Each structure stands twice: as C-alpha cells, then as structure tokens.
Amino acid sequence: MSNRLKVTPNDLSAFWMPFTANRQFKQAPRMMVSAKDMHYTTSDGRKVLDGTAGLWCVNAGHCRPKITEAIQHQAAELDYAPAFQMGHPIVFELANRLVDIAPKGMDHVFFTNSGSESVDTALKMAIAYHRAKGEGARTRLIGRERGYHGVNFGGISVGGIVSNRKMFGTLLGGVDHMPHTHLPEKNSFTKGVPEHGAELANELERIVALHDASTIAAVIVEPVAGSTGVILPPKGYLQKLREICTKHGILLIFDEVITGFGRLGAPFAADYFGVTPDIMTTAKGVSNGVIPMGAVFVKKEIHDAFMTGPEHMIEFFHGYTYSGNPIACAAALGTLDTYKEEGLLTRGEELAPYWEDALHSLKGEPHVIDIRNIGLIGAIELAPIPGSPTKRAFSAFVKAFERGALIRTTGDIIALSPPLIITKGQINELIDHVRDVLRSID
Ligand SMILES: Cc1ncc(COP(=O)(O)O)c(C=O)c1O
C-alpha cells in the first residue's frame, strides 16, 4: 500500500469536508481506497457494497473499463482547450450523443461541472430567455419546499431544505415556494407513485394569482425529490404542473441531476412520467461521477431566442472555464457507451419490481414508519429518537458501513440508489444488511 493511503488521524485536519460531521469523521475515519463494479475496498481491506452509487452518480458501477480508457486516452491527446470562443471535436460529439437520448424536443446542451452549476445556469437561462423575448418583467422563480437544487445561491434560493438555507442570509429575492408532496398520513408504505396529493399542484395557481404570471420566469422541481429523503410526485401531479406552466407562459425546469441517466428505469424522469419540461438540468450520471460534469438540456425555442443580434456578439454571457472540458467529455462518452452496451438506461425497469418487493419486506422491522420506492430508488423512514432527530439514521449508516454496505441518510431517512448494474443477489444482500442494522440499533 502506498504511503498516501496510510493516513493517521493527525493528517486529517487540513481538509474541511463537505456535508460531513467533520469531528466525528476524524475520530473514526471511513476511508475508501479502491473500487470495482458494485464494491469499494476500505483502507482496512474490507469490501463494502455500494448501495448509493456513490452520491447517486456512479450509475454504471465503479472503474468501468470503457470510461477509464477514454479518460486515459484523452488526457494524453488533448488535456484542455479553452471553452470560450474555441472548440474541440468531442464536446460537439458528446452534445449530439446526449441530444440523441434526450426527451424529444430537447435539442441543445450547455455544459457545466456540477448539478449546482447546472441549476444556476438553468435559472439564469430562464430569466434571460424571457428578457430576450421582450418579457423582462418575468424574473420570479418558483421552487418547492424540501427541494434540493445544489448549494449555489440560485439553487438554495429555490431549494427548500431549511438547514441548507438558514445560515446564508436573504438569498435571491423574488422567489416563492410550492408545498412539498410528502403526505405520510395518506400515502405511507405506498409502492411506487402515491395516489394522493396531485391537487397540491394547484398551489402553483395560487402563487401565480398572487404575483401575476407576467412576473414569473420559471418553476423548478425535482421530478422525484432525492436528497430530502425521497419524495415521490403523486399520480398526475407533474402533468398538472406542466399544464399550469404552459397556460401561463412559465418555463418548467426539471432538475434531473438524480433522476437522469436511468435511475427510474427510463433514460430521464421526463420519459418515465411522460412530461417534458422546457429545461432539464443534469450532472452526476452524465459522466458516471468519474470526472465532474453537468449538462443543461434546453428546447430549441429557448436556445433560438438567444440567437439574435450581431453575429460576432456573445449571445449568452455565461459559462465556466471547464464547460465541456475534454477529459470530462471523454468520461461522458465512455459512460454513454457503457450505458448503451449494457442497456443500463432502462435496466431499472426490469429490476424495479424485485427492488420494490425487497425494500417493502422491511415493513414491520424496528423503527420503520414508511417505505417509498420508484425505479432503483428506495427510502426507509425511521421514527426519530425523541429529542435527537437524525441520530438513529446516522447510527444505521455507521453500522451499515461497518457491516459492509454503504447507505445514505438524510434526517431519519435511509436512502438507497445502487448502481444500475446491481444483481438480484446483491439487492438481497443490501436489504439484509439494512434489516440487520435496524434490528441492532436503539
Ligand atoms: C436534484 C439535485 N440538484 C442539484 C444537485 C447538486 O449537484 P452537485 O452536488 O453536483 O452540485 C443535486 C445533488 O445531489 C441534486 O440531487
């Protein structure tokens, strides 16, 4: 083992870890040193089953040869080319390949480096689009309670997770929020999309009436809310949002950073639900999480609204040094090849019934108050320890890791989202780990 891997706790102080209980971690570090397919190997040589595809991103599994080779080749061939006023072939190739698998009508792609950047890009596009069309008063943005749209200022403004917002001042002005769609009293232990709650979409009509449609640029939602602990859209809810947005000339943005690239058993949630947004934000699965990348898909009409004025002028004053970075593009192409060869963008559809039954077999286990599932996503909600919210789920997470499974928790909810290559046997193994953990925690 190389020296780099033999870190001692004293070496850990310089790195301020993101979204981490730093002090707890540094007392008892959980270190991964390698990964292959469905498993990590820890610094003490244990195999850990990846029940979360990293952070909902490693959809094709770990260290897949096509992706590794593509990156190696590209790094030796063209490491970087300026993203502004210059191009390189594979970024165009990638945009075409992405449009080929995108929902019909989403004809253009803008590259970013993360989900957060995709979201802020989409919000800026929406406001600038209306202005380009002569409707410059349309600046308001509508998000949803409990929504997660990354951590940049635009994303936390339209997002609705209190702990991600409350420390950071007044955020963007002119933002309103629809209610979330979590109705445990009516929908607990529903398999798949819940029956009750489509009427919550009508809250958008109330918000539109309050502000007037002429001031609203866009509505942004996750088709399935992930990071808040998996909240599903009630039957018919997304269709209603689409109708209301269309009626009022408001752009509908689907944040597909988690749902994109096969997570629901269809290439995108837009395909799964049969509802096409105007803008779609993605990241994570676009490059299998291997090299940072995000992609914002837009309808032709939106793109074309910018393509006016003198031809030597920049049409959209926005972009990142690493938009369409060649190595990230190579990783994404290797990823798309892997998805295609192995049918991964639709594999979840075959596995979903098995996954659903396995998850719901946890009903009746200690602490479990709800189970939710869709595609290859699952959530097991635990009753909180009175006075110590999140503690029970966090113990479950630590215990699961010690036993050999990576799960993810938010609040008192365990969220599962394995790589799309998972086998039925590995689904059983993952659920057995969770069952044993639930039986062993207080
Ligand atoms: C729906 C959604 N949007 C945006 C993001 C932010 O992505 P990133 O962490 O790549 O900035 C996430 C991350 O989990 C997400 O789930």
The ligand as a Gaussian input file, in Angstrom:
#p B3LYP/6-31G(d) Opt

LIG

0 1
 C      -31.632000      17.348000      -7.734000
 C      -30.240000      17.848000      -7.487000
 N      -29.860000      19.017000      -7.997000
 C      -28.631000      19.501000      -7.829000
 C      -27.693000      18.798000      -7.100000
 C      -26.333000      19.372000      -6.896000
 O      -25.377000      18.652000      -7.564000
 P      -23.822000      18.884000      -7.229000
 O      -23.586000      18.317000      -5.871000
 O      -23.140000      18.150000      -8.338000
 O      -23.577000      20.361000      -7.293000
 C      -28.041000      17.565000      -6.560000
 C      -27.070000      16.783000      -5.782000
 O      -27.382000      15.816000      -5.137000
 C      -29.355000      17.083000      -6.740000
 O      -29.741000      15.928000      -6.212000

